């Protein structure tokens, strides 16, 4: 009997440890605390600098914004998977991004090409 109780205690201890680890694991993979909530910017792709992971969009006259592509950023074309090679000047895109509190850089997480119902989809 004593051996059975020890086994049950070990099982309970392992289960509790697993629950605690899974409850806090998301914080290990989360972005740093110095980011603000996500935003969206829609506009025409004006320039792409894949060497420096930068994309610039223009929503209208005098309304231009540059984004750094996050290392894990995704590019979607016509609601399907795409790649950075799909980024071309002149196309319309919707960029989901956050702003770093330190430095204020806009970091793109998702770039949706033709997300606005453009004719080439």
Backbone as CSV, one residue per row, in Angstrom:
resi,resn,N_x,N_y,N_z,CA_x,CA_y,CA_z,C_x,C_y,C_z
1,UNK,0.801,-1.194,0.000,0.000,0.000,0.000,0.842,1.256,0.000
2,UNK,1.922,1.250,0.795,2.758,2.442,0.875,3.312,2.799,-0.495
3,UNK,3.710,1.799,-1.261,4.223,2.045,-2.597,3.162,2.638,-3.512
4,UNK,1.903,2.218,-3.359,0.810,2.746,-4.157,0.537,4.204,-3.859
5,UNK,0.611,4.589,-2.580,0.389,5.988,-2.208,1.487,6.875,-2.766
6,UNK,2.688,6.387,-2.713,3.793,7.177,-3.252,3.597,7.406,-4.749
7,UNK,3.161,6.425,-5.454,2.925,6.536,-6.885,1.813,7.549,-7.172
8,UNK,0.755,7.516,-6.373,-0.328,8.477,-6.562,0.156,9.890,-6.288
9,UNK,0.975,10.068,-5.258,1.516,11.394,-4.952,2.402,11.879,-6.097
10,UNK,3.183,10.983,-6.649,4.053,11.349,-7.765,3.222,11.740,-8.990
11,UNK,2.159,10.998,-9.226,1.297,11.317,-10.366,0.640,12.673,-10.174
12,UNK,0.153,12.929,-8.973,-0.473,14.220,-8.691,0.548,15.340,-8.825
13,UNK,1.754,15.120,-8.300,2.794,16.148,-8.395,3.143,16.448,-9.849
14,UNK,3.259,15.431,-10.676,3.573,15.623,-12.097,2.426,16.346,-12.794
15,UNK,1.177,15.980,-12.472,0.021,16.632,-13.087,-0.041,18.107,-12.716
16,UNK,0.209,18.411,-11.440,0.195,19.812,-10.998,1.318,20.589,-11.690
17,UNK,2.490,20.002,-11.785,3.611,20.666,-12.456,3.286,20.929,-13.924
18,UNK,2.672,19.950,-14.581,2.312,20.121,-15.989,1.291,21.240,-16.167
19,UNK,0.327,21.316,-15.263,-0.663,22.391,-15.346,-0.024,23.752,-15.156
20,UNK,0.874,23.868,-14.199,1.540,25.149,-13.969,2.402,25.559,-15.158
21,UNK,3.105,24.604,-15.710,3.953,24.903,-16.873,3.098,25.355,-18.046
22,UNK,2.009,24.642,-18.327,1.168,25.023,-19.470,0.461,26.352,-19.230
23,UNK,0.157,26.665,-17.974,-0.532,27.924,-17.675,0.362,29.130,-17.919
24,UNK,1.658,28.974,-17.730,2.564,30.113,-17.851,3.459,30.046,-19.080
25,UNK,3.338,29.001,-19.882,4.202,28.845,-21.052,3.994,29.951,-22.068
26,UNK,2.772,30.483,-22.191,2.512,31.524,-23.186,3.353,32.767,-22.926
27,UNK,3.722,33.015,-21.686,4.519,34.200,-21.386,5.943,34.075,-21.900
28,UNK,6.428,32.853,-22.024,7.767,32.646,-22.548,7.832,33.052,-24.016
29,UNK,6.746,32.794,-24.756,6.732,33.058,-26.190,6.063,34.380,-26.550
30,UNK,5.605,35.130,-25.581,4.927,36.395,-25.842,5.938,37.466,-26.248
31,UNK,5.424,38.519,-26.903,6.266,39.652,-27.227,6.627,40.388,-25.948
32,UNK,7.690,41.164,-25.966,8.091,41.896,-24.770,6.990,42.851,-24.293
33,UNK,7.125,43.291,-23.051,6.125,44.166,-22.448,6.117,45.567,-23.041
34,UNK,7.105,45.922,-23.850,7.197,47.294,-24.350,6.494,47.487,-25.688
35,UNK,5.432,46.719,-25.960,4.671,46.915,-27.195,3.269,47.388,-26.856
36,UNK,2.688,48.086,-27.805,1.325,48.569,-27.634,0.386,47.663,-28.430
37,UNK,-0.913,47.837,-28.311,-1.865,46.977,-29.025,-1.688,47.033,-30.546
38,UNK,-2.245,46.038,-31.210,-2.137,45.944,-32.667,-2.977,46.991,-33.379
39,UNK,-2.508,47.354,-34.551,-3.185,48.317,-35.420,-3.219,47.746,-36.827
40,UNK,-3.982,48.388,-37.708,-4.034,48.008,-39.114,-3.856,49.247,-39.969
41,UNK,-3.083,49.125,-41.039,-2.855,50.222,-41.981,-3.110,49.669,-43.375
42,UNK,-3.933,50.335,-44.162,-4.257,49.922,-45.528,-3.700,50.939,-46.511
43,UNK,-3.096,50.447,-47.576,-2.592,51.364,-48.585,-1.879,50.653,-49.710
44,UNK,-1.334,51.457,-50.589,-0.590,50.944,-51.742,0.866,50.732,-51.339
45,UNK,1.424,49.584,-51.737,2.836,49.315,-51.478,3.652,50.267,-52.346
46,UNK,4.448,51.122,-51.693,5.249,52.118,-52.403,6.675,51.620,-52.592
47,UNK,7.231,50.997,-51.544,8.595,50.474,-51.671,8.786,49.286,-50.747
48,UNK,9.736,48.433,-51.132,10.074,47.234,-50.374,11.585,47.170,-50.257
49,UNK,12.074,46.978,-49.046,13.504,46.806,-48.797,13.664,45.516,-48.008
50,UNK,13.758,44.386,-48.717,13.835,43.098,-48.044,15.196,42.874,-47.391
51,UNK,16.200,43.639,-47.790,17.504,43.547,-47.133,17.386,43.998,-45.687
52,UNK,16.597,45.054,-45.463,16.407,45.597,-44.115,15.027,45.258,-43.554
53,UNK,14.284,44.386,-44.254,12.935,43.965,-43.835,11.983,45.140,-43.645
54,UNK,11.957,46.057,-44.602,11.091,47.236,-44.526,10.106,47.247,-45.690
55,UNK,8.889,47.681,-45.405,7.878,47.870,-46.437,7.198,49.214,-46.156
56,UNK,7.013,50.003,-47.206,6.362,51.308,-47.067,5.062,51.302,-47.837
57,UNK,3.984,51.747,-47.168,2.666,51.851,-47.777,2.224,53.299,-47.770
58,UNK,1.387,53.647,-48.747,0.821,54.993,-48.821,-0.698,54.868,-48.903
59,UNK,-1.374,55.459,-47.905,-2.837,55.408,-47.865,-3.459,56.534,-48.670
60,UNK,-2.727,57.597,-48.873,-3.225,58.751,-49.614,-2.124,59.791,-49.707
61,UNK,-2.399,60.920,-50.346,-1.383,61.971,-50.473,-0.883,62.413,-49.095
62,UNK,0.421,62.341,-48.904,1.028,62.761,-47.644,0.812,61.801,-46.485
63,UNK,0.234,60.636,-46.733,-0.025,59.663,-45.673,0.724,58.373,-46.000
64,UNK,1.998,58.327,-45.598,2.866,57.192,-45.870,3.354,56.615,-44.553
65,UNK,3.540,55.312,-44.508,4.017,54.680,-43.292,4.941,53.525,-43.648
66,UNK,6.040,53.403,-42.886,7.024,52.342,-43.107,6.959,51.363,-41.944
67,UNK,7.034,50.073,-42.274,6.946,49.005,-41.290,8.149,48.089,-41.403
68,UNK,8.643,47.635,-40.264,9.676,46.599,-40.264,8.960,45.266,-40.168
69,UNK,9.316,44.333,-41.056,8.701,43.009,-41.046,9.299,42.202,-39.906
70,UNK,8.446,41.740,-39.000,8.864,40.895,-37.894,9.470,39.608,-38.442
71,UNK,10.379,38.991,-37.690,10.997,37.736,-38.128,9.967,36.646,-38.384
72,UNK,8.836,36.718,-37.711,7.799,35.708,-37.861,6.592,36.238,-38.639
73,UNK,6.766,37.347,-39.325,5.661,37.950,-40.079,5.203,36.998,-41.187
74,UNK,3.908,37.079,-41.479,3.365,36.269,-42.563,2.843,37.182,-43.665
75,UNK,2.928,36.692,-44.876,2.397,37.396,-46.035,1.304,36.519,-46.625
76,UNK,0.126,37.092,-46.789,-1.000,36.372,-47.393,-1.366,37.059,-48.697
77,UNK,-1.588,36.266,-49.718,-2.007,36.814,-51.011,-3.315,36.154,-51.395
78,UNK,-4.337,36.981,-51.572,-5.662,36.489,-51.955,-6.156,35.433,-50.969
79,UNK,-6.001,35.706,-49.692,-6.439,34.822,-48.607,-5.734,33.471,-48.604
80,UNK,-4.589,33.388,-49.247,-3.796,32.155,-49.213,-2.392,32.526,-48.789
81,UNK,-1.607,31.538,-48.436,-0.229,31.784,-48.031,0.572,32.411,-49.147
82,UNK,1.450,33.291,-48.783,2.333,33.940,-49.740,3.727,34.003,-49.162
83,UNK,4.558,34.801,-49.780,5.925,34.961,-49.285,6.352,36.412,-49.493
84,UNK,7.504,36.741,-48.954,8.016,38.099,-49.116,8.259,38.424,-50.580
85,UNK,8.497,37.406,-51.392,8.704,37.623,-52.829,7.430,38.133,-53.502
86,UNK,6.264,37.921,-52.863,4.994,38.395,-53.422,4.789,39.892,-53.233
87,UNK,5.587,40.525,-52.395,5.455,41.968,-52.156,5.963,42.724,-53.372
88,UNK,5.094,43.521,-53.968,5.472,44.290,-55.165,4.895,45.692,-55.051
89,UNK,5.679,46.657,-55.476,5.211,48.044,-55.481,3.992,48.155,-56.379
90,UNK,3.022,48.957,-55.942,1.816,49.181,-56.720,0.639,48.337,-56.261
91,UNK,0.890,47.269,-55.509,-0.205,46.446,-55.011,-0.776,47.062,-53.735
92,UNK,-2.013,46.743,-53.456,-2.666,47.201,-52.234,-2.490,46.158,-51.161
93,UNK,-2.309,46.629,-49.938,-2.079,45.710,-48.831,-2.704,46.250,-47.557
94,UNK,-2.932,45.338,-46.647,-3.376,45.665,-45.303,-2.319,45.099,-44.358
95,UNK,-1.740,45.945,-43.513,-0.669,45.526,-42.609,-1.183,45.570,-41.175
96,UNK,-1.090,44.440,-40.488,-1.381,44.392,-39.056,-0.051,44.549,-38.339
97,UNK,0.009,45.493,-37.400,1.292,45.817,-36.784,1.107,46.268,-35.341
98,UNK,2.232,46.355,-34.645,2.248,46.969,-33.328,3.349,48.010,-33.307
99,UNK,3.292,48.910,-32.356,4.284,49.972,-32.233,5.126,49.701,-30.992
100,UNK,6.430,49.637,-31.179,7.326,49.473,-30.038,7.297,50.744,-29.200
101,UNK,7.171,50.592,-27.912,7.195,51.770,-27.036,8.573,52.400,-26.996
102,UNK,9.595,51.588,-27.122,10.956,52.111,-27.165,11.333,52.324,-28.623
103,UNK,11.406,53.550,-29.047,11.767,53.851,-30.426,10.585,54.109,-31.340
104,UNK,9.417,53.603,-31.005,8.223,53.868,-31.793,8.186,53.222,-33.159
105,UNK,9.041,52.221,-33.397,9.011,51.555,-34.705,7.726,50.770,-34.877
106,UNK,7.221,50.744,-36.113,6.032,49.963,-36.450,6.505,48.597,-36.940
107,UNK,6.077,47.553,-36.249,6.510,46.201,-36.562,5.342,45.429,-37.178
108,UNK,5.506,45.031,-38.442,4.454,44.299,-39.164,4.458,42.833,-38.766
109,UNK,3.281,42.331,-38.421,3.125,40.919,-38.094,2.472,40.149,-39.236
110,UNK,1.506,40.805,-39.931,0.799,40.180,-41.047,0.651,41.207,-42.165
111,UNK,0.967,40.794,-43.384,0.743,41.624,-44.563,-0.227,40.870,-45.459
112,UNK,-1.419,41.439,-45.625,-2.433,40.836,-46.491,-2.461,41.606,-47.804
113,UNK,-2.025,40.960,-48.877,-2.078,41.563,-50.208,-3.463,41.329,-50.786
114,UNK,-4.010,42.312,-51.397,-5.337,42.242,-52.017,-6.415,41.934,-51.002
115,UNK,-6.185,42.285,-49.755,-7.182,42.051,-48.702,-8.382,42.971,-48.875
116,UNK,-8.240,43.976,-49.700,-9.308,44.947,-49.866,-10.154,44.644,-51.093
117,UNK,-10.125,43.410,-51.572,-10.968,43.003,-52.696,-10.430,43.480,-54.036
118,UNK,-9.144,43.548,-54.188,-8.556,44.012,-55.435,-8.833,43.029,-56.578
119,UNK,-8.834,43.527,-57.772,-9.273,42.746,-58.935,-8.367,41.574,-59.295
120,UNK,-7.101,41.554,-58.878,-6.223,40.473,-59.299,-6.422,39.178,-58.504
121,UNK,-7.352,39.157,-57.544,-7.616,37.894,-56.836,-8.687,37.188,-57.574
